[in-house]
Amino acid sequence: MAFLIRRFGFYLAAFIAAATINFFLPRLMPGDPIQIMFSSAGAELSPENLDALKLTFGFVDGPLWQQYLTYLQSIFTGDLGRSIKYFPLPVTSVLGNALIWTVGLMGTATIVSFTLGTFLGVLAAWRRGSVFDIVVSVGAIFATSVPAVVTSLIVLFFFGFTLGWFPTGYAADPSLDPSFSLTYIGSLLYHGILPMLTLCTVLTGGFAVTMRNNMINLLGEDYIVMGRAKGLSDSRVMLWYAARNALLPTVSSLAIAIGTVLGGSLVTEVVFNYPGLGNILYQAILARDYPVIQGQLLIMTVAMLIANFIVDVSYVLLDPRLRGTS
């Protein structure tokens, strides 16, 4: 309990620090969204309407410290204000609608990538020096080295435009009404193939490299040698002795990857025009939509802190050696 309280206090302080940066970051951007909206309206709005706009969107005309206290109050009360770009929708509704698409796409891609990357890393380490190890290692390093935007554009150009096998945008056919019908679900899966392929290509390489390195570091340990000396099968030694212990550091990578799920993949979602949190954040940045930007960054911060807290707790539960020092 003392360990949990210490870690909770640490992450609470980290959250306050991140929320403070989240407050100042949009305000360092050039341009005032209310002034931009007022100027674009031309003669349709009177100067008296400017104060009404500021009041509507929660912009406080006061000292910076007063704005900061109002911002902190809005965080802990759950009132993130109304979106400027998607007015009159509240920020929670805008982000909530996009959250479903991001979790479905990024969550599935993370699970598939972790499973595939871990399996390839285990086999590559067990057969280190073989052709299989060389192919997996080079492919994984190449996949993680290429920027996500390049991978997205290559996949889009080759499979979408050149071959024409898959659609090049949207989460589903725009002519279909959202429903639980087989037609709409099939359209969702069909439109999600290219974004899923891009994300899996980028994420799988990282998991494979991490697992391979962890496995190689453990193959010379005494308990591995003892397992082989006892006549245990290679598959048992590989999975239950080596991979089981090498998986522990990989939990950190998985938790961080899950934490980034709620942030969405900005590049992939923008390239494929996918209506997730990443695309919403990009549109909000273009529109100087401070409430949506702050709400999205806040979600990403909370998700990462929770993921790291789960890693701390899981390490103590999975590794008995840490329980005495926690």
C-alpha positions as CSV (number, residue, x, y, z in Angstrom):
1,M,0.0,0.0,0.0
2,A,2.9,2.4,0.8
3,F,4.4,1.7,-2.7
4,L,1.0,2.4,-4.4
5,I,0.6,5.6,-2.4
6,R,4.1,6.8,-3.4
7,R,3.6,6.0,-7.0
8,F,0.1,7.6,-7.0
9,G,1.5,10.8,-5.6
10,F,4.3,10.9,-8.2
11,Y,1.8,10.4,-11.1
12,L,-0.5,13.0,-9.6
13,A,2.3,15.6,-9.6
14,A,3.2,14.5,-13.1
15,F,-0.4,15.1,-14.2
16,I,-0.4,18.6,-12.7
17,A,2.8,19.4,-14.5
18,A,1.5,18.0,-17.8
19,A,-1.8,19.9,-17.4
20,T,0.2,23.1,-16.8
21,I,2.2,22.6,-20.0
22,N,-1.1,21.7,-21.8
23,F,-2.5,25.1,-20.7
24,F,0.4,27.2,-21.9
25,L,1.2,25.3,-25.1
26,P,-1.8,26.3,-27.2
27,R,-1.5,29.9,-26.0
28,L,2.1,30.0,-27.4
29,M,0.6,29.4,-30.9
30,P,0.1,32.5,-33.1
31,G,-3.4,33.7,-33.6
32,D,-6.5,34.1,-31.4
33,P,-9.3,31.7,-32.4
34,I,-12.0,34.1,-31.3
35,Q,-10.5,37.0,-33.2
36,I,-10.2,34.7,-36.3
37,M,-13.9,33.7,-36.0
38,F,-14.9,37.4,-35.4
39,S,-12.9,38.6,-38.4
40,S,-14.2,35.9,-40.7
41,A,-17.8,36.9,-39.9
42,G,-17.1,40.4,-41.3
43,A,-20.0,42.8,-40.8
44,E,-22.4,40.1,-39.5
45,L,-21.1,40.4,-36.0
46,S,-21.0,43.6,-33.9
47,P,-18.2,44.4,-31.5
48,E,-20.6,43.5,-28.6
49,N,-20.8,40.0,-29.9
50,L,-17.0,39.5,-29.3
51,D,-17.6,39.4,-25.5
52,A,-20.4,37.0,-26.0
53,L,-18.2,34.7,-28.1
54,K,-15.5,34.7,-25.4
55,L,-18.0,33.9,-22.7
56,T,-19.5,31.1,-24.9
57,F,-16.2,29.4,-25.4
58,G,-14.9,30.0,-21.9
59,F,-12.1,32.5,-22.7
60,V,-11.5,34.6,-19.6
61,D,-10.4,38.2,-20.0
62,G,-8.2,38.4,-17.0
63,P,-4.7,37.7,-15.7
64,L,-3.0,34.5,-16.8
65,W,-3.1,33.0,-13.3
66,Q,-6.9,33.5,-13.3
67,Q,-7.2,31.7,-16.6
68,Y,-5.0,28.9,-15.3
69,L,-7.2,28.4,-12.2
70,T,-10.3,28.4,-14.3
71,Y,-8.7,25.8,-16.6
72,L,-7.7,23.6,-13.6
73,Q,-11.3,23.8,-12.3
74,S,-12.7,22.7,-15.7
75,I,-10.4,19.7,-15.7
76,F,-11.5,18.3,-12.3
77,T,-15.1,19.1,-13.0
78,G,-15.1,17.4,-16.4
79,D,-16.3,20.5,-18.2
80,L,-13.8,21.0,-21.1
81,G,-15.9,23.6,-22.9
82,R,-17.3,23.7,-26.4
83,S,-15.4,23.1,-29.6
84,I,-14.7,26.1,-31.8
85,K,-14.5,24.2,-35.0
86,Y,-17.4,21.9,-34.3
87,F,-19.6,24.4,-32.4
88,P,-22.0,24.0,-30.7
89,L,-20.8,20.4,-29.8
90,P,-19.0,20.1,-26.4
91,V,-15.4,18.9,-26.4
92,T,-16.4,15.7,-24.6
93,S,-18.8,14.8,-27.4
94,V,-16.3,15.6,-30.2
95,L,-13.6,13.5,-28.6
96,G,-16.0,10.8,-27.4
97,N,-17.2,10.2,-31.0
98,A,-13.6,10.0,-32.3
99,L,-12.5,7.8,-29.4
100,I,-14.6,4.9,-30.6
101,W,-12.9,4.9,-34.0
102,T,-9.4,5.3,-32.6
103,V,-9.7,2.5,-30.0
104,G,-11.1,0.1,-32.6
105,L,-8.2,0.8,-35.1
106,M,-5.3,1.5,-32.8
107,G,-6.3,-1.1,-30.1
108,T,-6.7,-3.9,-32.7
109,A,-3.4,-2.9,-34.4
110,T,-1.5,-2.8,-31.1
111,I,-2.8,-6.3,-30.0
112,V,-2.0,-7.9,-33.4
113,S,1.4,-6.2,-33.6
114,F,2.4,-7.2,-30.0
115,T,1.4,-10.8,-30.6
116,L,3.1,-11.1,-34.0
117,G,6.2,-9.1,-33.0
118,T,6.7,-11.0,-29.8
119,F,6.4,-14.4,-31.6
120,L,8.9,-13.3,-34.3
121,G,11.3,-12.0,-31.8
122,V,11.3,-15.2,-29.8
123,L,11.9,-17.3,-32.9
124,A,14.6,-15.0,-34.2
125,A,16.5,-15.0,-30.9
126,W,16.2,-18.8,-30.5
127,R,17.6,-19.2,-34.1
128,R,20.0,-16.4,-33.9
129,G,22.5,-16.2,-36.8
130,S,20.2,-18.1,-39.1
131,V,18.6,-16.8,-42.3
132,F,15.3,-16.4,-40.4
133,D,17.0,-14.3,-37.8
134,I,18.6,-12.1,-40.4
135,V,15.4,-11.5,-42.3
136,V,13.4,-10.7,-39.2
137,S,16.0,-8.4,-37.7
138,V,16.6,-6.5,-40.9
139,G,12.9,-6.2,-41.6
140,A,12.1,-5.1,-38.1
141,I,14.8,-2.5,-38.0
142,F,13.8,-1.2,-41.4
143,A,10.1,-1.0,-40.4
144,T,10.9,1.0,-37.3
145,S,13.3,3.3,-39.1
146,V,11.0,4.4,-41.9
147,P,8.8,7.3,-40.8
148,A,5.1,6.4,-40.4
149,V,4.1,9.0,-43.0
150,V,6.3,7.3,-45.6
151,T,4.8,3.9,-44.8
152,S,1.3,5.3,-44.9
153,L,1.9,7.0,-48.3
154,I,3.5,3.9,-49.8
155,V,0.7,1.6,-48.7
156,L,-1.9,4.1,-49.9
157,F,-0.3,4.6,-53.3
158,F,0.5,0.9,-54.0
159,F,-2.7,-0.8,-52.7
160,G,-5.1,2.1,-53.0
161,F,-4.3,4.0,-56.1
162,T,-2.1,1.7,-58.2
163,L,-3.8,-1.7,-57.6
164,G,-7.1,-0.3,-56.5
165,W,-7.7,-3.2,-54.1
166,F,-8.9,-1.1,-51.2
167,P,-10.6,2.3,-50.6
168,T,-8.3,5.2,-50.0
169,G,-10.2,7.0,-47.3
170,Y,-13.0,7.2,-44.7
171,A,-13.8,4.6,-42.0
172,A,-16.7,3.2,-44.0
173,D,-18.7,3.9,-47.1
174,P,-20.2,7.4,-46.7
175,S,-23.4,6.3,-48.5
176,L,-24.2,3.8,-45.8
177,D,-26.0,4.6,-42.5
178,P,-24.2,3.5,-39.4
179,S,-25.8,0.2,-38.1
180,F,-25.0,-3.3,-36.9
181,S,-25.8,-4.7,-40.3
182,L,-23.4,-7.1,-42.1
183,T,-23.1,-4.6,-44.9
184,Y,-22.0,-1.8,-42.7
185,I,-19.7,-4.0,-40.6
186,G,-18.1,-5.4,-43.8
187,S,-17.6,-1.8,-45.0
188,L,-15.8,-0.9,-41.8
189,L,-13.5,-3.9,-42.1
190,Y,-12.8,-3.2,-45.7
191,H,-12.0,0.5,-45.2
192,G,-9.8,-0.4,-42.1
193,I,-7.4,-2.8,-43.9
194,L,-5.0,-0.2,-45.2
195,P,-4.7,1.9,-41.9
196,M,-4.4,-1.4,-40.0
197,L,-1.7,-2.7,-42.4
198,T,0.3,0.6,-41.9
199,L,0.1,0.6,-38.1
200,C,0.9,-3.1,-37.9
201,T,4.0,-2.6,-40.1
202,V,5.2,0.2,-37.9
203,L,4.5,-1.4,-34.5
204,T,5.5,-5.0,-35.2
205,G,9.1,-4.2,-35.8
206,G,9.5,-2.4,-32.5
207,F,8.1,-5.3,-30.5
208,A,10.1,-7.9,-32.5
209,V,13.4,-6.0,-31.9
210,T,12.7,-5.6,-28.1
211,M,11.7,-9.2,-27.6
212,R,14.7,-10.6,-29.6
213,N,17.2,-8.5,-27.6
214,N,15.6,-9.6,-24.3
215,M,15.7,-13.2,-25.3
216,I,19.3,-13.2,-26.4
217,N,20.3,-11.6,-23.0
218,L,18.7,-14.6,-21.2
219,L,19.8,-17.5,-23.3
220,G,23.1,-17.8,-21.5
221,E,21.6,-17.9,-18.0
222,D,22.1,-20.9,-15.8
223,Y,18.5,-21.9,-15.7
224,I,18.4,-22.1,-19.5
225,V,21.5,-24.3,-19.5
226,M,20.0,-26.4,-16.8
227,G,16.7,-26.8,-18.7
228,R,18.6,-28.1,-21.7
229,A,20.7,-30.4,-19.6
230,K,17.6,-31.9,-18.1
231,G,16.6,-33.0,-21.6
232,L,13.6,-30.7,-21.9
233,S,12.3,-30.1,-25.4
234,D,13.4,-26.9,-27.2
235,S,9.9,-25.6,-27.4
236,R,9.5,-25.9,-23.6
237,V,12.8,-24.2,-22.8
238,M,12.2,-21.5,-25.4
239,L,8.6,-20.7,-24.3
240,W,8.5,-21.5,-20.5
241,Y,12.1,-20.7,-19.5
242,A,13.4,-18.0,-21.9
243,A,10.4,-16.3,-23.4
244,R,8.4,-16.2,-20.1
245,N,11.2,-14.2,-18.4
246,A,12.1,-12.1,-21.4
247,L,8.5,-11.0,-21.7
248,L,8.7,-9.0,-18.5
249,P,10.6,-6.0,-19.9
250,T,8.3,-6.1,-22.9
251,V,5.3,-5.3,-20.7
252,S,6.6,-1.8,-20.5
253,S,6.5,-1.4,-24.3
254,L,3.0,-2.9,-24.5
255,A,1.7,-0.6,-21.7
256,I,3.2,2.5,-23.4
257,A,1.8,1.4,-26.7
258,I,-1.7,1.0,-25.1
259,G,-1.3,4.4,-23.6
260,T,-0.7,5.9,-27.0
261,V,-3.8,4.3,-28.3
262,L,-5.9,7.1,-26.9
263,G,-3.7,9.6,-28.6
264,G,-4.5,8.1,-32.0
265,S,-2.1,7.9,-34.9
266,L,-2.2,11.4,-36.3
267,V,-0.2,10.7,-39.5
268,T,-2.1,7.5,-40.4
269,E,-5.5,8.9,-39.6
270,V,-4.8,12.1,-41.6
271,V,-3.4,10.2,-44.6
272,F,-6.4,7.8,-44.8
273,N,-8.9,10.5,-43.6
274,Y,-9.9,8.3,-40.7
275,P,-12.2,10.0,-38.1
276,G,-10.1,9.2,-35.1
277,L,-8.6,11.3,-32.3
278,G,-5.4,11.9,-34.3
279,N,-7.3,13.4,-37.2
280,I,-9.5,15.5,-34.8
281,L,-6.3,16.9,-33.2
282,Y,-4.9,17.8,-36.6
283,Q,-8.1,19.6,-37.6
284,A,-8.2,21.4,-34.2
285,I,-4.7,22.6,-34.6
286,L,-5.5,24.1,-38.0
287,A,-8.6,25.8,-36.6
288,R,-6.8,27.0,-33.4
289,D,-9.5,25.1,-31.5
290,Y,-7.9,25.4,-28.0
291,P,-10.6,23.5,-26.1
292,V,-10.3,20.4,-28.3
293,I,-6.4,20.6,-28.4
294,Q,-6.3,20.8,-24.6
295,G,-8.9,18.0,-24.2
296,Q,-7.1,15.7,-26.6
297,L,-3.6,16.3,-25.0
298,L,-5.2,15.8,-21.6
299,I,-6.6,12.4,-22.7
300,M,-3.2,11.4,-24.0
301,T,-1.5,12.5,-20.7
302,V,-3.9,10.6,-18.5
303,A,-3.6,7.5,-20.7
304,M,0.2,7.5,-20.6
305,L,0.2,8.0,-16.8
306,I,-2.3,5.2,-16.2
307,A,-0.3,2.9,-18.5
308,N,3.0,3.6,-16.6
309,F,1.2,3.1,-13.2
310,I,0.0,-0.3,-14.4
311,V,3.5,-1.2,-15.5
312,D,4.8,-0.3,-12.0
313,V,2.2,-2.4,-10.3
314,S,2.5,-5.3,-12.8
315,Y,6.3,-5.4,-12.3
316,V,5.8,-5.9,-8.5
317,L,3.2,-8.6,-9.1
318,L,5.2,-10.5,-11.8
319,D,8.7,-10.3,-10.3
320,P,8.8,-11.5,-6.7
321,R,12.3,-10.0,-6.3
322,L,10.8,-6.5,-6.4
323,R,8.3,-7.1,-3.6
324,G,10.8,-6.8,-0.8
325,T,12.2,-3.5,-2.1
326,S,8.9,-1.9,-3.0
